Amino acid sequence: MAEAEDGVVFQPSPYDPPLGYASFEAIMRDRPAARYFDTNRVSFPIEEAGVLKRQVVEHPATGMPELRFAAGRIQLHTHDGDQIELFTFGGEATATTSGDTTVCRARSDAPILPLSDDPNDPLAILESELEVMLAEGRARWGGQEYAHLDRLGHVPPMTLFVAFLAALEERLDRLAHVESDMRATLHFARGVREIVQRAGDWPDVVPRWDELI
């Protein structure tokens, strides 16, 4: 349950050990308050007509329909300039306003992963590898990047997540014997896959990454 003094509340991952978060609530007020992470706006990546944009949700958010966000970085900002960044494989968000408070709820069936400024953080390394693989996918579409983004936006988040992990293992396996710093990342990626498999969420047939994007 959210504490009244919290500006953001993360719901725990269903996996053991945890993989990021299952969802979060950003509780936004119309003026600064003495709260843990005093959230005043949330920025989501969205795909719109084949263009990647950012959708900002802030107080008040009356009449906002359900928002479908794309794979990329979610940014939570406070009144005094602090920021939390999360990586998502896509999902849905809603916002409801009552009085001086707006609650933005975001969820995904794939893990929502916290990011840090530490370049050696395993999740940050995974995210940077994903950015490279997405960029390679866009490059294959040449001048039809809009079609690539539109196609990517129709891939369910969990499908994208497992396809990415499988493709990343394959990619890193080729590099690990020549680049020692890739071995730790490969080990981490394999560990993530094993956690998902133990939970029964790994499909019998994993879609190929290059066919999805």
N, C-alpha and C positions, 0 to 999 in steps of 0.2 A: 504494500500500500504506500502511496505517496505521502511523505511528510509535508505539512503545510509550509515549512521553511525551505523546501527543496524546489529549485527551479528546473531540474531535470531528474527523472527517475528512470532507471534502466531495469527492464524485466530480464531475469536471468535466462541464460541459454538452457535449452532442454538437454544438452549433451553433457556427458561426464567423461573426462573433464570438460569444463565449459569452452565453447567456441564463440567468443564475443557475446552478443545479446540477441534475444528473440524480438524485442521491441523496445520502444521508449516513449515516455511522455515528457513533453516540454511544456512547463507551466509558465506562461508569460503574463506579466503585469504591465499596467500602463505607466508605472513609475518605478524607479529603483527601490529595492528593499534589501534588508539584511538577510540574505538567503544563501545557501550553498548553490553556487553557479546560478546567478540571478539572470535567467534567460529572458531576452527580449525579442529574438527572432530566430527562425530556422530557415536554412537555405537548402533546397533539394535540387538534384539534377533531374531534368525532365527532357523527354524527346517530344518535339512538336513539329509535325509535318516534315520529318526528316532533318530537323535542326536540333542540336543539343543546346538547351538553355538552362537557366537557373530560376527556380520559383521560390520566392521569399514568402514565408508565412509569419505574420506578426499580429500583435493585438491592435485593434479588434479584427476578427476574421469571420464576421457574420456572412452567412450565405455561401461559404466556400464549399464546393462539391468535393467528393473524395478525389484525392490527388494520387495519380499513379506515377511513381518516380522511377528513374532509370538507374542502371549501374553507374556508380561513380561515388563522389564524396558528398556526404551530408555535413553541413557546417552549422553548429549551434553557437550563437553569439550572446554575450551578456551586455547589460547596460554599460559596464565600464570597460568593454573591449576585449575581455577574455574570450577564448574560442575552444571548442572541442570539435575534432574532426572524426568522422566515422566513414568506413567504406561499406557500401551496400551493393548487392547484386540485383537490386530492384525491389519494389514493394509498393505498399499503399499507405497513405496518410490521410487523416481527417483533422479538422479543427473546429472546436466549439467555443463560443464566447458567452460568458455569463458575467454581467457586471463589469468589474475591472480586471477580469482574468480570462485569458484564452488558453485552452489546453489543446496542444497539437499531439496527436497519437500517430506513431509510425510503426509499421510492422512489416516483416518479410518472412517467407518460409525458408529462406537461406540466412545464415548467420550475418548479423550486422557487426562489423569488426571495428574495434577502436584503433585509432592510429596515433602514433607518437612521433616526436621529432628525432628519436634515436634511429640513425640509419641502420643499426644492427638489430633492431627489433624484428623478430621473425614475421610478424604481421605486416610491418612496413615493407619488408623485402617482398612478401607475397604480393602486396598491392602494387609495388613498382614493376614486378614481373607481369602482372595482369595488364597494367597500362601499356607495356611494350607489346603484349600479345594483341590487345585491342587495336593499337596503332598499326600493327602489321595487317590485321584484318581489314582496317579501313583502307590501307594502301592498295590492297588487292582489288578494291572496288573502283579505284581511280577517281574519275570525276563524278562518280555516282555515290558519293559519301552519304547523301540523303537516304538512298535506298538501303545502305548498310545500317544506318542508325534506326531506320524504320523496322528493318528485319530484327535487329538486336532487341528492340523494344517489345517484340512479341514473344521473346523467349522467357519462359517462367524462371524466376530467380533461382530456384533450387536446381533446375536443369542446367542453367548457366554455371552455377557454383561447382557441380560435380564434373561437368565437362571441362571447366578450367583446371580443376585439380588433376584430372587424368592427363590433360595435355601438358600441364606444368611438370608432372612427374616424368613424362616422356622427354620433354625438353631438357630438364635438368639432368636426367640420366645420361644424356649424350654429352653433357658438359662436365659432369662431376669428375670424370677420370682425368681431365686436364686442368680444371679450375677448382682448387681445393676449397675456396670460399663457397662454392655451390653445393658442396656435400652436406653442409649443415642445413641449408634451405631444403634440399631434397629430403633429408631425414624428417624435417618438420612437416613438409607437405605430405609425406607418407603417413606420419602420425595423425594428421588431420583426417585423411581418408579413412584410416582405421577406426577413428572415433565415430565417424559417420556410419561406417559399415556395422560397427557393434550396435548402433542404435537402430539398425534396420532401414536406414534412409538411403542406402546406396543402391541404385537400380541394377538390375541384372544386365542390362545393356546400356552402356554410357554413350550418349551421342558424341560424335567427333566434333571437336571445337571448330575445326576449319569448315565443317559442314553447317554449323549453327550460325557462324558469323561471316 
